[in-house]
Amino acid sequence: MKKFDQGIRVFPVKGKPGFEYGHGCFGPEAENRTLESIRKSLSDPNCEGPEIVYSIAMDVGRKIHKPILEKLHLLYGVVTYAAGRIGKEPVRSQGHIHKKSAYADNWSTPEVYEIWSGEAIIYMQETANDDPGRCFAVYAKSGEVVIVPPGWAHATISANPDEPLTFGAWCDRDYGFDYDDVRAHKGLAWFPILGKNNKISWKHNDAYIKSSELIEKSPRIYKEFDINPDKSIYAQFEEENDKFRFVPLPQSVEDKWVDFVP
């Protein structure tokens, strides 16, 4: 199978957390998220797993693009997950909502994910209140794109414990994470559980008073945002700088978020 070209010379370091930046690229030292830091949002907070669950580097790119990224209030982030599992669950993030941004007129901002390698489930729910609303588990493979709309609680899950997961994402430059409601419910509304042959089933989180239906699906093509499924999202930005302007300015496409299906 042909290796996916992410359109930017940024690569996870083999065998340990972190990223390498190729010629002409910039990026910070990666931050590591530990198992200890996400325990309270897992189905079994006392489980065992990799000490470092994932590494994240926010604000990476090609050096020639840094001025336009800052001008557009746009940020590209990369994340790589460890292989393995955490208790009965796959390796995953704890879940959050994007904080409201002053730049976006006090809107929470969306995120555009692209899977580089491995297999992912982008899980999302409309709220982290007692009624989570619609819940989706979107199964994505290398090269596929998934959009999380403004204000939704979400988490990224590695769907294959036998290999690491790496992905990139367009975010608002004024990014921030709100964990309060997720943590108040001891996680998101559905827990992924690994079974025989690493098949994933879903367990409802009874801390949510109102039960909800979980919709499992594949990624779709986002024609309303003119996203080309055959080219990386960084390469598309390089060709058309304004293409992902809706990420820091979601209110500019307010109608597209109504009854949104990822």
N, C-alpha and C positions, 0 to 999 in steps of 0.2 A: 504494500500500500504506500502511495506517495506521501512523504512527510509534508504536513501543513506548513505553509510559509506565512508566518505571522506579520511579515512586512516591516519588521524592526529587529535589529541585531541585539536582542536581549534574551538571555538563556538561563534557565535554572542550573545551578551548580550541581553536578552529578555527585550523588552520595552524601550530600550534606545540605542544610538549609541555605538559602540565599540565591543571588543572581549575579551573572557576569554581563558586563556591558561592552558591546563590540565597538569598533571604530566609529566615531561620530555620534555616539549615543551617550546620554546622561541618565543618572538615576541615583537614588540614595542607597545607603546600606540598608539591607532588608531588616524589618522588624519581625521577631518570632512570636507566635501565639502558642502558649503552652496548654497542655491538657488541664492543668490546674485552673487556668483562667476561664475555661468554658464549662467546667463540671456542672454548674448549677442549671444549665440549660439542656442537660442530657437526660435520657430516660433512666439511666443508672448513674447518679453522680459519683459513686464510689468505684467506678469501673477502672480498668487498666488499659493502657494504650501508649502510643508514642509520646515521649515527653514534650517534643515540639510537634505540634499538630500541623501547622503551616507557617510559611514565611510570606510576608507581604512587602512590596515596594510601591509606594504611591508617588506619582509624578516622575515618570520615565518617558523617554522619547528620543528623537533625533535632535541634536544640538541646534540645527538650523531651524527647528520648529518651536523652540522654546518661547521666543517673543510672541508668536501668533497664538500659542496655547495659553499664555498668560493674558493676552488681549481678549481672547474668547472666553476666558474663565473656565477653560476645559482642562481636564487632567486625565492622564492615562495611568492605570495601575496594573501591576502584575502580581499574581499569587501562585505559589506552588505548595501542594499538599503532600504530606508523607504517605507512603503506602501503608497498608495495615488496616486495623480497625480500632475502635474505642469501645470496649465492652462488646455488646451485641450490635452496636451501631457502626456504620461506615465512618471513616474520617470525615469530619464536617466542621463548619463554623457554628457558632452558637445562635446566630440569628439577630437581626436588628432592623430598625427603620432608619432611613436617612433623615438627619435633622433638617429642620426648616432653614432655608437660606435667605438672607437679606437680599442677596443679588437676584434671587428668583421671586421677589415680592412675597417672601415668607411662605413659599411653597417648599415642601419636601421634594427632593430631586430624584429622577430616575437613574438607572444604570444600564449600560449596554455591555453584556458579557459576550466573550468569544472564547471557545475552548481551543486550546493549543494542542494539548496531548492528554491522554487518559480519557475517562468517561465521567460525566458530571450529571448531577440532578440539581437543577435550580428550583428550589422549593420556595413558594411564595403564597401569602394569604393577605386578604384585603386590609385587615386590621389585626392588632394584638390585644383587642378588647375581649370581653367574655364571649362575644359573638365574632369569630374570626372572618365571617363572610366567605367568599369563594376561596378555595384552596387549590393550588396547582402544583404538580410535580412534573417539571419539564426535563426529559431525558435528552442530553446533548452530547455529541461526540466531536472529535477534532474538526475544526473549521466551522462549526455551527454557532449561531448567534441566538441569544435569548435576552429579551428586554424585560426589566423589572420596572413597573410604573411608579410614579410618585406616591409616597405615603404607605406603600405596602411593606409588611414585615417579610423578611426573606433570609434564606441561608443557602450556602453552597455545599453540596454533598458529593463526595467521591463515590461513584457507582461501582468501581472495580477496586477492591482492596489489594489486588495483586500488583498494581502499578501506581506510581504517583500521578497526580492530576495537576496540570498547569493551565492557567487561563489569564486573559487580559480583559480589561474593562474600561470603558469611557465613563468618567464621573465628573461631578461638579468640582471645581477647584476649591470651593469653600466646603469640602466634604466634612461630615461628622456623623457619628452613629448614636442613635438613641436606643438604649437597651432596656429602659425602665419597664415598659409593659410586657416585653418578652420575659424578662426575669421575674416579674410579678406572677406570671403564669408558669414559671419553671420550665420555660421553653416555648417552642412554637406548637401549633395545634396538632401536628402529626409528627411522630418519631419514625425514622427509617430503621428497620430491623433486618439484619443480615441472617438469612436462613441457609438451608442446604444449597450447595453449589453457588453460594454467594448471591442467591436470589433475594431481592429486597421486598419486604412486606411493610405495611404501615400500621402503626399503633396510635390510636387517638390519645391525646393528652387530656385527661379528665379535669384538669384545672380550668379548662374552658367550659363554661356552664352550658353553652349551646353547642351541640355537635354539628359537624359540617361534613359535606361531601368532599372527598379528595378526587380531583380530576388528574389522571396521569396522561401525559401526551408527549408528542415529539415537538421540536421547535417548528415554527412556521416561518415563512418569508415575510418580512415586514415591508410590504410594498408602500404603505402609507408614509414610511420614512425613507423610501428610495434606497434601501440597503441591498447591495449586491451580494447574493449568497456565495458567489464564486471568487470573491476577493476579500482579503483581510480588512477589518475595520480600521486599522491604522493606515493601510494603503489607500483606503477610500477617503480618509481624512486628508492624506497627503495630496490627493488629486482634487479634492473639493473641501476646503477648510471649513466651510459653514455647514457641512452635512450633519454634524452631531451637535449643532448649536442648540438643539432642543434639550440637551442634557442639562446644561446650567440654566436654561430658560424654558422649563416645561410649560409655563403659563402661555407661552407663545403658540402652543399647539394644544390648547386646552380641550378642544373637541375630540382629539385622538385618544384621550384617556378615558372617555365615557364608555362603560361596559367593556373595558380593555380585556383582551384574551392574549396571554403570552404565547 
